[in-house]
Amino acid sequence: MLSALCKACAVILLSGNCAFAQSDLIEPNAGTWKTWVITSGKDFRVPPPPDTSATELEQLHDLVAKNDAQVAAKITFWDAGSPGYRWIDLVNNRVLTGQPIPNAHRIYTYLTMAMYDATIAAWESKYFYNRPRPRPSEADATLPTALPTPRSPSYPSEHAAAAGAAATVLSYFFPDEASSFQAMAEEAAQSRVLAGVQFPSDSSAGLELGRRVAEQVIARAKADGSDAVWTGTVPTGPCMWVGDKPGNVTMPNWKPIVLASADEFRPPAPPDCQSATVKAETDAVRQFERKFPNNYKAFYWQSPSGLFTSWYDYASKWMFEDNTDSNPPRAARAYSMLATVHYDAFIASNDGKFAYWYLRPNQLDPSITPLFAVPPFPSYPSNHSTLSTARCEILAYLFPSHAEFIRAVGKEAGDSRIWAGIHYEMDNRAGVTLGKAVAGKFIERARKDGAD
């Protein structure tokens, strides 16, 4: 009986004293989950860990013995949230402080896909090798640890894998800061060693794995069509948008992540701008009584927080509340779904805009004075409604207890564009329908990705 029990412990092998039952393990099957860019986690399996646990335990003792307040602060910093949290926060802070980030949604997308794929690959290797954590361990129960021991095998380090992936992707987008990002990745990886919960070889293997995955993601980014230069002309005629240098005009030709094509869910053509329907909607925009609450919200949803960061903040907050931040594969999945649905929804929305080139309300009725500068591209459908709906549907799927709240948030974001005088209600309606369709395809994928 005892022999059988020990054999069972050897299978899960999280510690020499069989500290965790099978049900306590963090996502033993996550290594088989569907990835975004790499072929599979198995195809990126790291080499076997070195058979030098005793030597590495000695190294850990020496390292941990030298920890001071500065090291403790770094351990605490990198332990906040899931392995990807600090990297999301880094991009959020750049967006909020107004640093120039062209196509910020691309950075979020490729950053989160790289961290997710690296995490899945790390999980596949973890449960293939089942290397025990440094502690708790019969080999050395005296090693002091600064953090609770994660309920997953040690090799390779999940924090190192996410950090290696994140730093490599960010170095691609910001090459002048590559050395700084790599130093951050080294610090993030080393923080788990200094905390006493990973071996040095766990850290080095994780970093290398993350970098390898990131290279595949970067190759995908280089081929997504975002560097195309527009050589077309703005069409003219009744009901046509008027302007030059239309923003986002090449986006309909970008390569989507999940959608089969940019026009997979293209909205139907908008009505003639001289129709009674459009006249009524234009009148509604002109006659809308602006008051401080509506103006405030319209400005908020036009701000960097409304456009980008608040959605990730909601995800992070709810992960903290339900402890998903302690489950690296699920946390990485949440961030990546939120970013990738934004990416595809933006492509789909701009496909509609440049299929119809529909004029803005103030172009149809010059007596309309928008609350702020009108974006330099056509009106139908509303980007805000499309993107906000797509993201709130993903968050509702991931965090169903918050579904009613986040859907109200998404509606407010779309409505705010009418309050600001820059969209018709039909733009809003078309955006909502489009956003739901795009999100639906991502949710369909998620239900088959192995995590549900």
C-alpha positions as CSV (number, residue, x, y, z in Angstrom):
1,M,0.0,0.0,0.0
2,L,2.8,2.4,0.9
3,S,4.7,1.5,-2.2
4,A,1.6,2.3,-4.4
5,L,1.2,5.6,-2.6
6,C,4.8,6.6,-3.3
7,K,4.5,5.6,-6.9
8,A,1.4,8.0,-7.1
9,C,3.5,10.7,-5.5
10,A,6.3,10.1,-8.0
11,V,3.8,10.7,-10.8
12,I,2.8,14.2,-9.6
13,L,6.2,14.8,-7.9
14,L,5.8,18.3,-6.7
15,S,7.9,17.7,-3.6
16,G,9.7,14.8,-2.0
17,N,7.1,14.5,0.7
18,C,4.0,14.4,-1.6
19,A,2.8,17.7,-0.2
20,F,0.0,18.2,-2.8
21,A,-2.8,16.0,-3.9
22,Q,-3.6,15.7,-7.6
23,S,-6.6,18.0,-7.3
24,D,-4.4,20.7,-5.8
25,L,-2.1,21.0,-8.8
26,I,-2.3,24.1,-11.0
27,E,-3.7,23.1,-14.4
28,P,-1.8,19.8,-15.0
29,N,-3.2,19.7,-18.6
30,A,-2.5,23.3,-19.6
31,G,0.5,22.2,-21.6
32,T,-2.0,20.8,-24.1
33,W,-4.1,24.0,-24.4
34,K,-4.3,25.5,-27.9
35,T,-1.7,28.2,-28.6
36,W,-2.0,31.4,-30.6
37,V,1.2,31.3,-32.7
38,I,3.5,28.4,-31.9
39,T,2.4,24.9,-33.1
40,S,2.0,23.5,-29.6
41,G,3.6,23.6,-26.2
42,K,5.1,20.1,-26.8
43,D,7.0,21.3,-29.9
44,F,8.8,23.8,-27.7
45,R,9.7,21.4,-24.9
46,V,12.9,22.5,-23.1
47,P,15.9,20.2,-22.7
48,P,15.8,18.0,-19.5
49,P,16.8,19.7,-16.3
50,P,20.3,19.2,-15.0
51,D,20.7,16.4,-12.5
52,T,22.4,18.7,-10.0
53,S,19.8,19.4,-7.5
54,A,22.2,19.2,-4.6
55,T,24.6,21.7,-6.2
56,E,21.8,24.0,-7.0
57,L,20.4,23.8,-3.5
58,E,23.8,24.9,-2.3
59,Q,23.7,27.8,-4.7
60,L,20.2,28.7,-3.5
61,H,21.4,28.7,0.1
62,D,24.2,31.1,-0.8
63,L,22.0,33.4,-2.8
64,V,19.1,33.5,-0.3
65,A,21.5,34.2,2.5
66,K,22.5,37.4,0.9
67,N,19.0,38.8,0.4
68,D,18.5,42.3,1.8
69,A,15.6,44.8,1.7
70,Q,16.3,45.7,-1.9
71,V,16.1,42.1,-3.0
72,A,12.9,41.7,-0.9
73,A,11.4,44.6,-2.7
74,K,12.2,43.1,-6.1
75,I,10.7,39.8,-5.1
76,T,7.5,41.5,-3.9
77,F,7.3,43.6,-7.1
78,W,7.5,40.7,-9.5
79,D,5.3,38.5,-7.4
80,A,2.4,41.0,-7.7
81,G,-0.3,39.4,-9.9
82,S,0.4,36.7,-12.5
83,P,3.7,36.4,-14.3
84,G,2.3,38.7,-17.1
85,Y,0.8,41.4,-14.8
86,R,3.8,43.7,-14.5
87,W,4.4,43.6,-18.3
88,I,0.8,44.6,-19.0
89,D,1.2,47.3,-16.4
90,L,4.3,48.5,-18.1
91,V,2.5,49.1,-21.4
92,N,-0.5,50.6,-19.6
93,N,1.7,53.1,-17.9
94,R,3.3,54.1,-21.2
95,V,-0.2,54.6,-22.7
96,L,-1.4,56.6,-19.7
97,T,1.6,58.9,-19.6
98,G,1.2,59.8,-23.3
99,Q,4.3,58.2,-24.6
100,P,4.0,57.7,-28.4
101,I,2.9,54.2,-29.1
102,P,1.7,53.8,-32.7
103,N,-0.9,51.1,-33.0
104,A,-0.8,50.3,-29.2
105,H,-3.3,47.5,-29.7
106,R,-0.7,45.6,-31.8
107,I,1.7,45.7,-28.8
108,Y,-0.8,44.4,-26.4
109,T,-1.8,41.7,-28.9
110,Y,1.7,40.3,-29.6
111,L,2.9,40.8,-26.0
112,T,0.0,38.8,-24.6
113,M,0.1,36.1,-27.3
114,A,3.8,35.6,-26.6
115,M,3.3,35.4,-22.8
116,Y,0.4,33.0,-23.2
117,D,2.2,30.7,-25.7
118,A,5.4,30.7,-23.5
119,T,3.3,29.9,-20.5
120,I,1.6,27.0,-22.2
121,A,5.0,25.7,-23.5
122,A,6.4,26.0,-20.0
123,W,3.5,24.1,-18.5
124,E,4.0,21.3,-21.0
125,S,7.6,20.9,-19.9
126,K,6.8,21.3,-16.2
127,Y,4.5,18.3,-16.2
128,F,6.6,16.3,-18.6
129,Y,9.7,16.5,-16.3
130,N,7.9,17.0,-12.9
131,R,10.9,18.5,-11.2
132,P,10.2,19.2,-7.5
133,R,10.3,22.7,-6.3
134,P,13.3,23.6,-4.0
135,R,10.9,23.6,-1.0
136,P,8.9,22.0,0.5
137,S,11.3,19.1,0.0
138,E,12.7,16.2,2.0
139,A,16.0,17.0,0.3
140,D,16.2,20.3,2.1
141,A,13.5,21.6,4.4
142,T,15.7,24.3,5.8
143,L,15.8,26.5,2.7
144,P,14.1,29.8,3.7
145,T,11.5,31.0,1.1
146,A,10.2,34.5,0.7
147,L,7.0,33.3,-1.0
148,P,4.5,30.5,-0.8
149,T,5.6,27.6,-3.0
150,P,3.5,27.4,-6.1
151,R,1.5,24.2,-6.6
152,S,3.2,23.2,-9.9
153,P,6.5,21.6,-10.9
154,S,9.6,23.8,-10.8
155,Y,11.2,23.4,-14.3
156,P,11.1,25.7,-16.2
157,S,10.2,28.9,-14.4
158,E,6.8,30.3,-15.5
159,H,7.9,33.9,-14.5
160,A,11.1,33.5,-16.5
161,A,9.2,32.2,-19.5
162,A,6.7,35.1,-19.5
163,A,9.5,37.6,-18.9
164,G,11.7,36.3,-21.7
165,A,8.8,36.4,-24.1
166,A,7.6,39.9,-23.0
167,A,11.1,41.5,-23.1
168,T,11.8,40.1,-26.5
169,V,8.5,41.3,-28.0
170,L,8.9,44.7,-26.4
171,S,12.4,44.9,-27.7
172,Y,11.1,44.4,-31.2
173,F,8.7,47.3,-30.8
174,F,11.1,49.5,-28.9
175,P,14.6,48.5,-30.1
176,D,16.3,51.4,-28.4
177,E,15.2,50.0,-25.1
178,A,16.1,46.4,-25.7
179,S,18.9,46.2,-23.1
180,S,16.6,47.7,-20.5
181,F,13.8,45.2,-21.2
182,Q,16.2,42.3,-21.1
183,A,17.6,43.5,-17.8
184,M,14.0,43.6,-16.5
185,A,13.4,40.0,-17.7
186,E,16.6,38.8,-15.9
187,E,15.4,40.5,-12.7
188,A,11.9,39.0,-13.0
189,A,13.3,35.5,-13.5
190,Q,16.0,35.9,-10.8
191,S,13.4,37.1,-8.3
192,R,11.9,33.6,-8.2
193,V,15.3,32.1,-7.5
194,L,16.0,34.6,-4.8
195,A,12.6,33.9,-3.3
196,G,13.7,30.2,-2.9
197,V,10.9,28.8,-5.1
198,Q,12.9,28.0,-8.3
199,F,16.3,26.6,-9.1
200,P,18.7,28.7,-11.1
201,S,18.4,26.3,-14.0
202,D,14.6,26.7,-13.9
203,S,15.1,30.4,-14.5
204,S,17.6,30.1,-17.3
205,A,15.5,27.5,-19.1
206,G,12.4,29.7,-18.8
207,L,14.1,32.8,-20.1
208,E,15.4,30.9,-23.2
209,L,12.0,29.3,-23.8
210,G,10.2,32.6,-23.6
211,R,12.7,34.2,-26.1
212,R,12.2,31.3,-28.5
213,V,8.5,31.6,-28.4
214,A,8.7,35.4,-28.8
215,E,10.7,35.0,-32.0
216,Q,7.8,33.1,-33.5
217,V,5.4,35.7,-32.4
218,I,7.6,38.5,-33.9
219,A,7.7,36.7,-37.2
220,R,3.9,36.7,-37.2
221,A,3.9,40.4,-36.4
222,K,6.2,41.2,-39.3
223,A,3.9,39.5,-41.7
224,D,0.6,40.9,-40.4
225,G,0.3,43.6,-43.1
226,S,0.5,46.6,-40.7
227,D,3.4,48.1,-42.5
228,A,1.5,48.6,-45.8
229,V,1.4,52.1,-47.3
230,W,-1.9,53.3,-48.7
231,T,-1.7,54.4,-52.3
232,G,-5.5,54.8,-52.9
233,T,-7.7,57.9,-53.1
234,V,-10.6,59.0,-51.1
235,P,-13.8,58.4,-53.0
236,T,-16.2,61.3,-53.5
237,G,-19.9,61.6,-53.9
238,P,-23.2,61.9,-52.0
239,C,-23.0,60.6,-48.4
240,M,-19.2,60.1,-48.6
241,W,-16.8,61.0,-45.9
242,V,-14.7,64.1,-46.7
243,G,-11.1,64.3,-45.7
244,D,-7.5,63.3,-46.6
245,K,-5.0,61.0,-45.1
246,P,-7.7,58.7,-43.6
247,G,-6.5,57.0,-40.5
248,N,-6.4,53.2,-40.3
249,V,-7.2,52.9,-44.0
250,T,-4.9,49.9,-44.5
251,M,-6.4,47.9,-41.6
252,P,-8.9,46.0,-43.7
253,N,-5.9,44.3,-45.3
254,W,-4.2,43.3,-42.0
255,K,-4.1,39.6,-41.1
256,P,-6.7,38.8,-38.4
257,I,-5.9,36.4,-35.5
258,V,-9.1,34.4,-35.5
259,L,-11.4,35.9,-38.1
260,A,-11.3,34.2,-41.5
261,S,-11.1,37.6,-43.1
262,A,-11.7,41.2,-42.3
263,D,-15.1,41.2,-43.9
264,E,-16.4,38.0,-42.3
265,F,-19.0,39.9,-40.3
266,R,-19.2,43.1,-42.4
267,P,-22.3,45.2,-41.5
268,P,-24.9,45.8,-44.2
269,A,-24.7,49.1,-46.1
270,P,-25.9,52.1,-44.2
271,P,-29.0,53.9,-45.5
272,D,-28.9,56.9,-47.8
273,C,-27.9,59.9,-45.9
274,Q,-30.9,61.9,-47.3
275,S,-33.3,59.3,-46.0
276,A,-35.8,60.1,-43.2
277,T,-34.1,57.6,-41.0
278,V,-30.7,59.3,-41.2
279,K,-32.3,62.7,-40.9
280,A,-33.9,61.7,-37.7
281,E,-30.6,60.3,-36.3
282,T,-28.8,63.4,-37.3
283,D,-31.4,65.6,-35.6
284,A,-31.0,63.5,-32.5
285,V,-27.2,64.1,-32.5
286,R,-27.7,67.8,-32.9
287,Q,-30.4,68.1,-30.3
288,F,-28.7,66.0,-27.6
289,E,-28.5,68.1,-24.5
290,R,-25.0,67.9,-23.2
291,K,-24.5,68.0,-19.5
292,F,-21.4,67.5,-17.3
293,P,-22.0,63.7,-16.6
294,N,-22.3,62.9,-20.3
295,N,-19.4,65.2,-21.3
296,Y,-17.2,63.7,-18.6
297,K,-17.9,60.2,-19.8
298,A,-17.4,61.1,-23.5
299,F,-14.0,62.5,-22.7
300,Y,-13.2,59.5,-20.5
301,W,-13.9,57.1,-23.3
302,Q,-11.8,59.1,-25.6
303,S,-8.9,59.0,-23.2
304,P,-6.1,56.5,-23.1
305,S,-7.7,54.8,-20.1
306,G,-11.0,54.4,-21.9
307,L,-9.4,53.3,-25.1
308,F,-7.0,50.8,-23.7
309,T,-6.0,50.5,-20.1
310,S,-9.3,50.2,-18.2
311,W,-10.1,46.9,-19.9
312,Y,-6.9,45.3,-18.6
313,D,-7.4,46.9,-15.2
314,Y,-10.8,45.2,-14.9
315,A,-9.3,41.9,-15.9
316,S,-6.4,42.3,-13.4
317,K,-8.8,43.4,-10.6
318,W,-11.1,40.4,-11.1
319,M,-8.2,38.0,-11.3
320,F,-6.9,39.3,-8.0
321,E,-10.4,38.9,-6.5
322,D,-10.9,35.3,-7.7
323,N,-7.2,34.2,-7.3
324,T,-6.8,33.6,-11.1
325,D,-3.6,35.6,-10.7
326,S,-2.2,32.5,-8.9
327,N,-3.0,30.4,-12.0
328,P,-0.5,31.5,-14.7
329,P,-2.1,29.7,-17.7
330,R,-5.6,31.1,-17.0
331,A,-4.3,34.5,-16.3
332,A,-2.3,34.5,-19.5
333,R,-5.3,33.2,-21.4
334,A,-7.5,36.1,-20.1
335,Y,-5.0,38.8,-21.1
336,S,-4.4,37.3,-24.5
337,M,-8.1,36.9,-25.3
338,L,-8.8,40.5,-24.3
339,A,-6.0,41.8,-26.5
340,T,-6.6,39.6,-29.6
341,V,-10.3,40.2,-29.7
342,H,-9.5,44.0,-29.8
343,Y,-7.1,43.4,-32.6
344,D,-9.6,41.5,-34.8
345,A,-12.6,43.7,-33.9
346,F,-10.6,46.8,-34.9
347,I,-9.8,45.2,-38.3
348,A,-13.4,44.2,-38.8
349,S,-14.7,47.7,-37.9
350,N,-12.4,49.4,-40.2
351,D,-13.3,47.0,-43.0
352,G,-16.8,48.4,-42.7
353,K,-15.7,52.0,-42.5
354,F,-13.7,51.7,-45.7
355,A,-16.2,49.6,-47.5
356,Y,-18.8,52.4,-47.2
357,W,-16.8,55.6,-46.5
358,Y,-19.9,57.1,-44.8
359,L,-19.8,60.7,-43.7
360,R,-19.8,61.9,-40.1
361,P,-22.9,63.7,-38.6
362,N,-21.2,67.1,-38.6
363,Q,-20.4,66.6,-42.3
364,L,-24.0,66.0,-43.1
365,D,-25.2,68.8,-40.7
366,P,-22.5,71.5,-40.2
367,S,-24.5,73.0,-37.4
368,I,-23.4,70.1,-35.2
369,T,-20.4,71.0,-33.1
370,P,-18.7,67.9,-31.8
371,L,-17.4,67.9,-28.2
372,F,-13.9,67.2,-29.3
373,A,-11.9,66.6,-32.6
374,V,-13.6,64.1,-34.8
375,P,-11.4,61.1,-35.7
376,P,-10.0,61.3,-39.2
377,F,-11.9,58.4,-40.8
378,P,-15.4,57.5,-41.8
379,S,-18.3,57.1,-39.4
380,Y,-20.0,53.7,-40.0
381,P,-19.7,51.5,-38.0
382,S,-18.5,52.9,-34.7
383,N,-15.0,51.7,-33.7
384,H,-15.8,52.4,-30.0
385,S,-19.0,50.4,-30.1
386,T,-17.3,47.5,-31.9
387,L,-14.3,47.4,-29.7
388,S,-16.1,48.0,-26.4
389,T,-18.7,45.4,-27.2
390,A,-16.1,42.8,-28.2
391,R,-14.0,43.3,-25.1
392,C,-17.0,43.4,-22.7
393,E,-18.3,40.1,-24.1
394,I,-14.9,38.5,-23.6
395,L,-14.7,39.8,-20.0
396,A,-18.3,38.6,-19.5
397,Y,-17.2,35.1,-20.7
398,L,-14.1,35.0,-18.5
399,F,-15.7,36.5,-15.4
400,P,-19.5,35.7,-15.7
401,S,-20.3,37.1,-12.2
402,H,-19.4,40.5,-13.6
403,A,-21.2,40.1,-17.0
404,E,-24.0,42.5,-16.3
405,F,-21.7,45.2,-15.0
406,I,-19.2,45.0,-17.8
407,R,-21.9,45.0,-20.5
408,A,-23.2,48.2,-19.0
409,V,-19.7,49.6,-19.2
410,G,-19.4,48.6,-22.9
411,K,-22.8,50.2,-23.7
412,E,-21.7,53.4,-22.1
413,A,-18.5,53.5,-24.1
414,G,-20.5,53.2,-27.4
415,D,-23.2,55.6,-26.4
416,S,-20.5,58.2,-25.4
417,R,-19.7,58.7,-29.1
418,I,-23.3,59.9,-29.8
419,W,-23.1,62.2,-26.7
420,A,-19.9,63.6,-28.2
421,G,-21.6,64.4,-31.5
422,I,-19.3,62.2,-33.7
423,H,-21.5,59.2,-34.4
424,Y,-25.1,58.3,-35.5
425,E,-27.0,55.8,-33.5
426,M,-26.9,53.5,-36.5
427,D,-23.1,53.5,-36.2
428,N,-23.5,52.4,-32.6
429,R,-26.0,49.6,-33.4
430,A,-23.8,48.3,-36.2
431,G,-20.8,48.3,-34.0
432,V,-22.6,46.4,-31.2
433,T,-23.7,43.7,-33.6
434,L,-20.2,43.5,-35.2
435,G,-18.5,43.4,-31.8
436,K,-20.7,40.6,-30.6
437,A,-20.1,38.6,-33.7
438,V,-16.3,38.9,-33.4
439,A,-16.3,38.1,-29.7
440,G,-18.5,35.1,-30.4
441,K,-15.9,33.6,-32.7
442,F,-13.3,34.1,-30.0
443,I,-15.5,32.5,-27.4
444,E,-16.2,29.6,-29.7
445,R,-12.5,29.1,-30.0
446,A,-12.0,29.4,-26.3
447,R,-14.6,26.7,-25.6
448,K,-12.4,24.3,-27.7
449,D,-8.9,25.4,-26.6
450,G,-8.7,22.8,-23.8
451,A,-9.2,25.2,-20.9
452,D,-12.9,24.8,-20.5
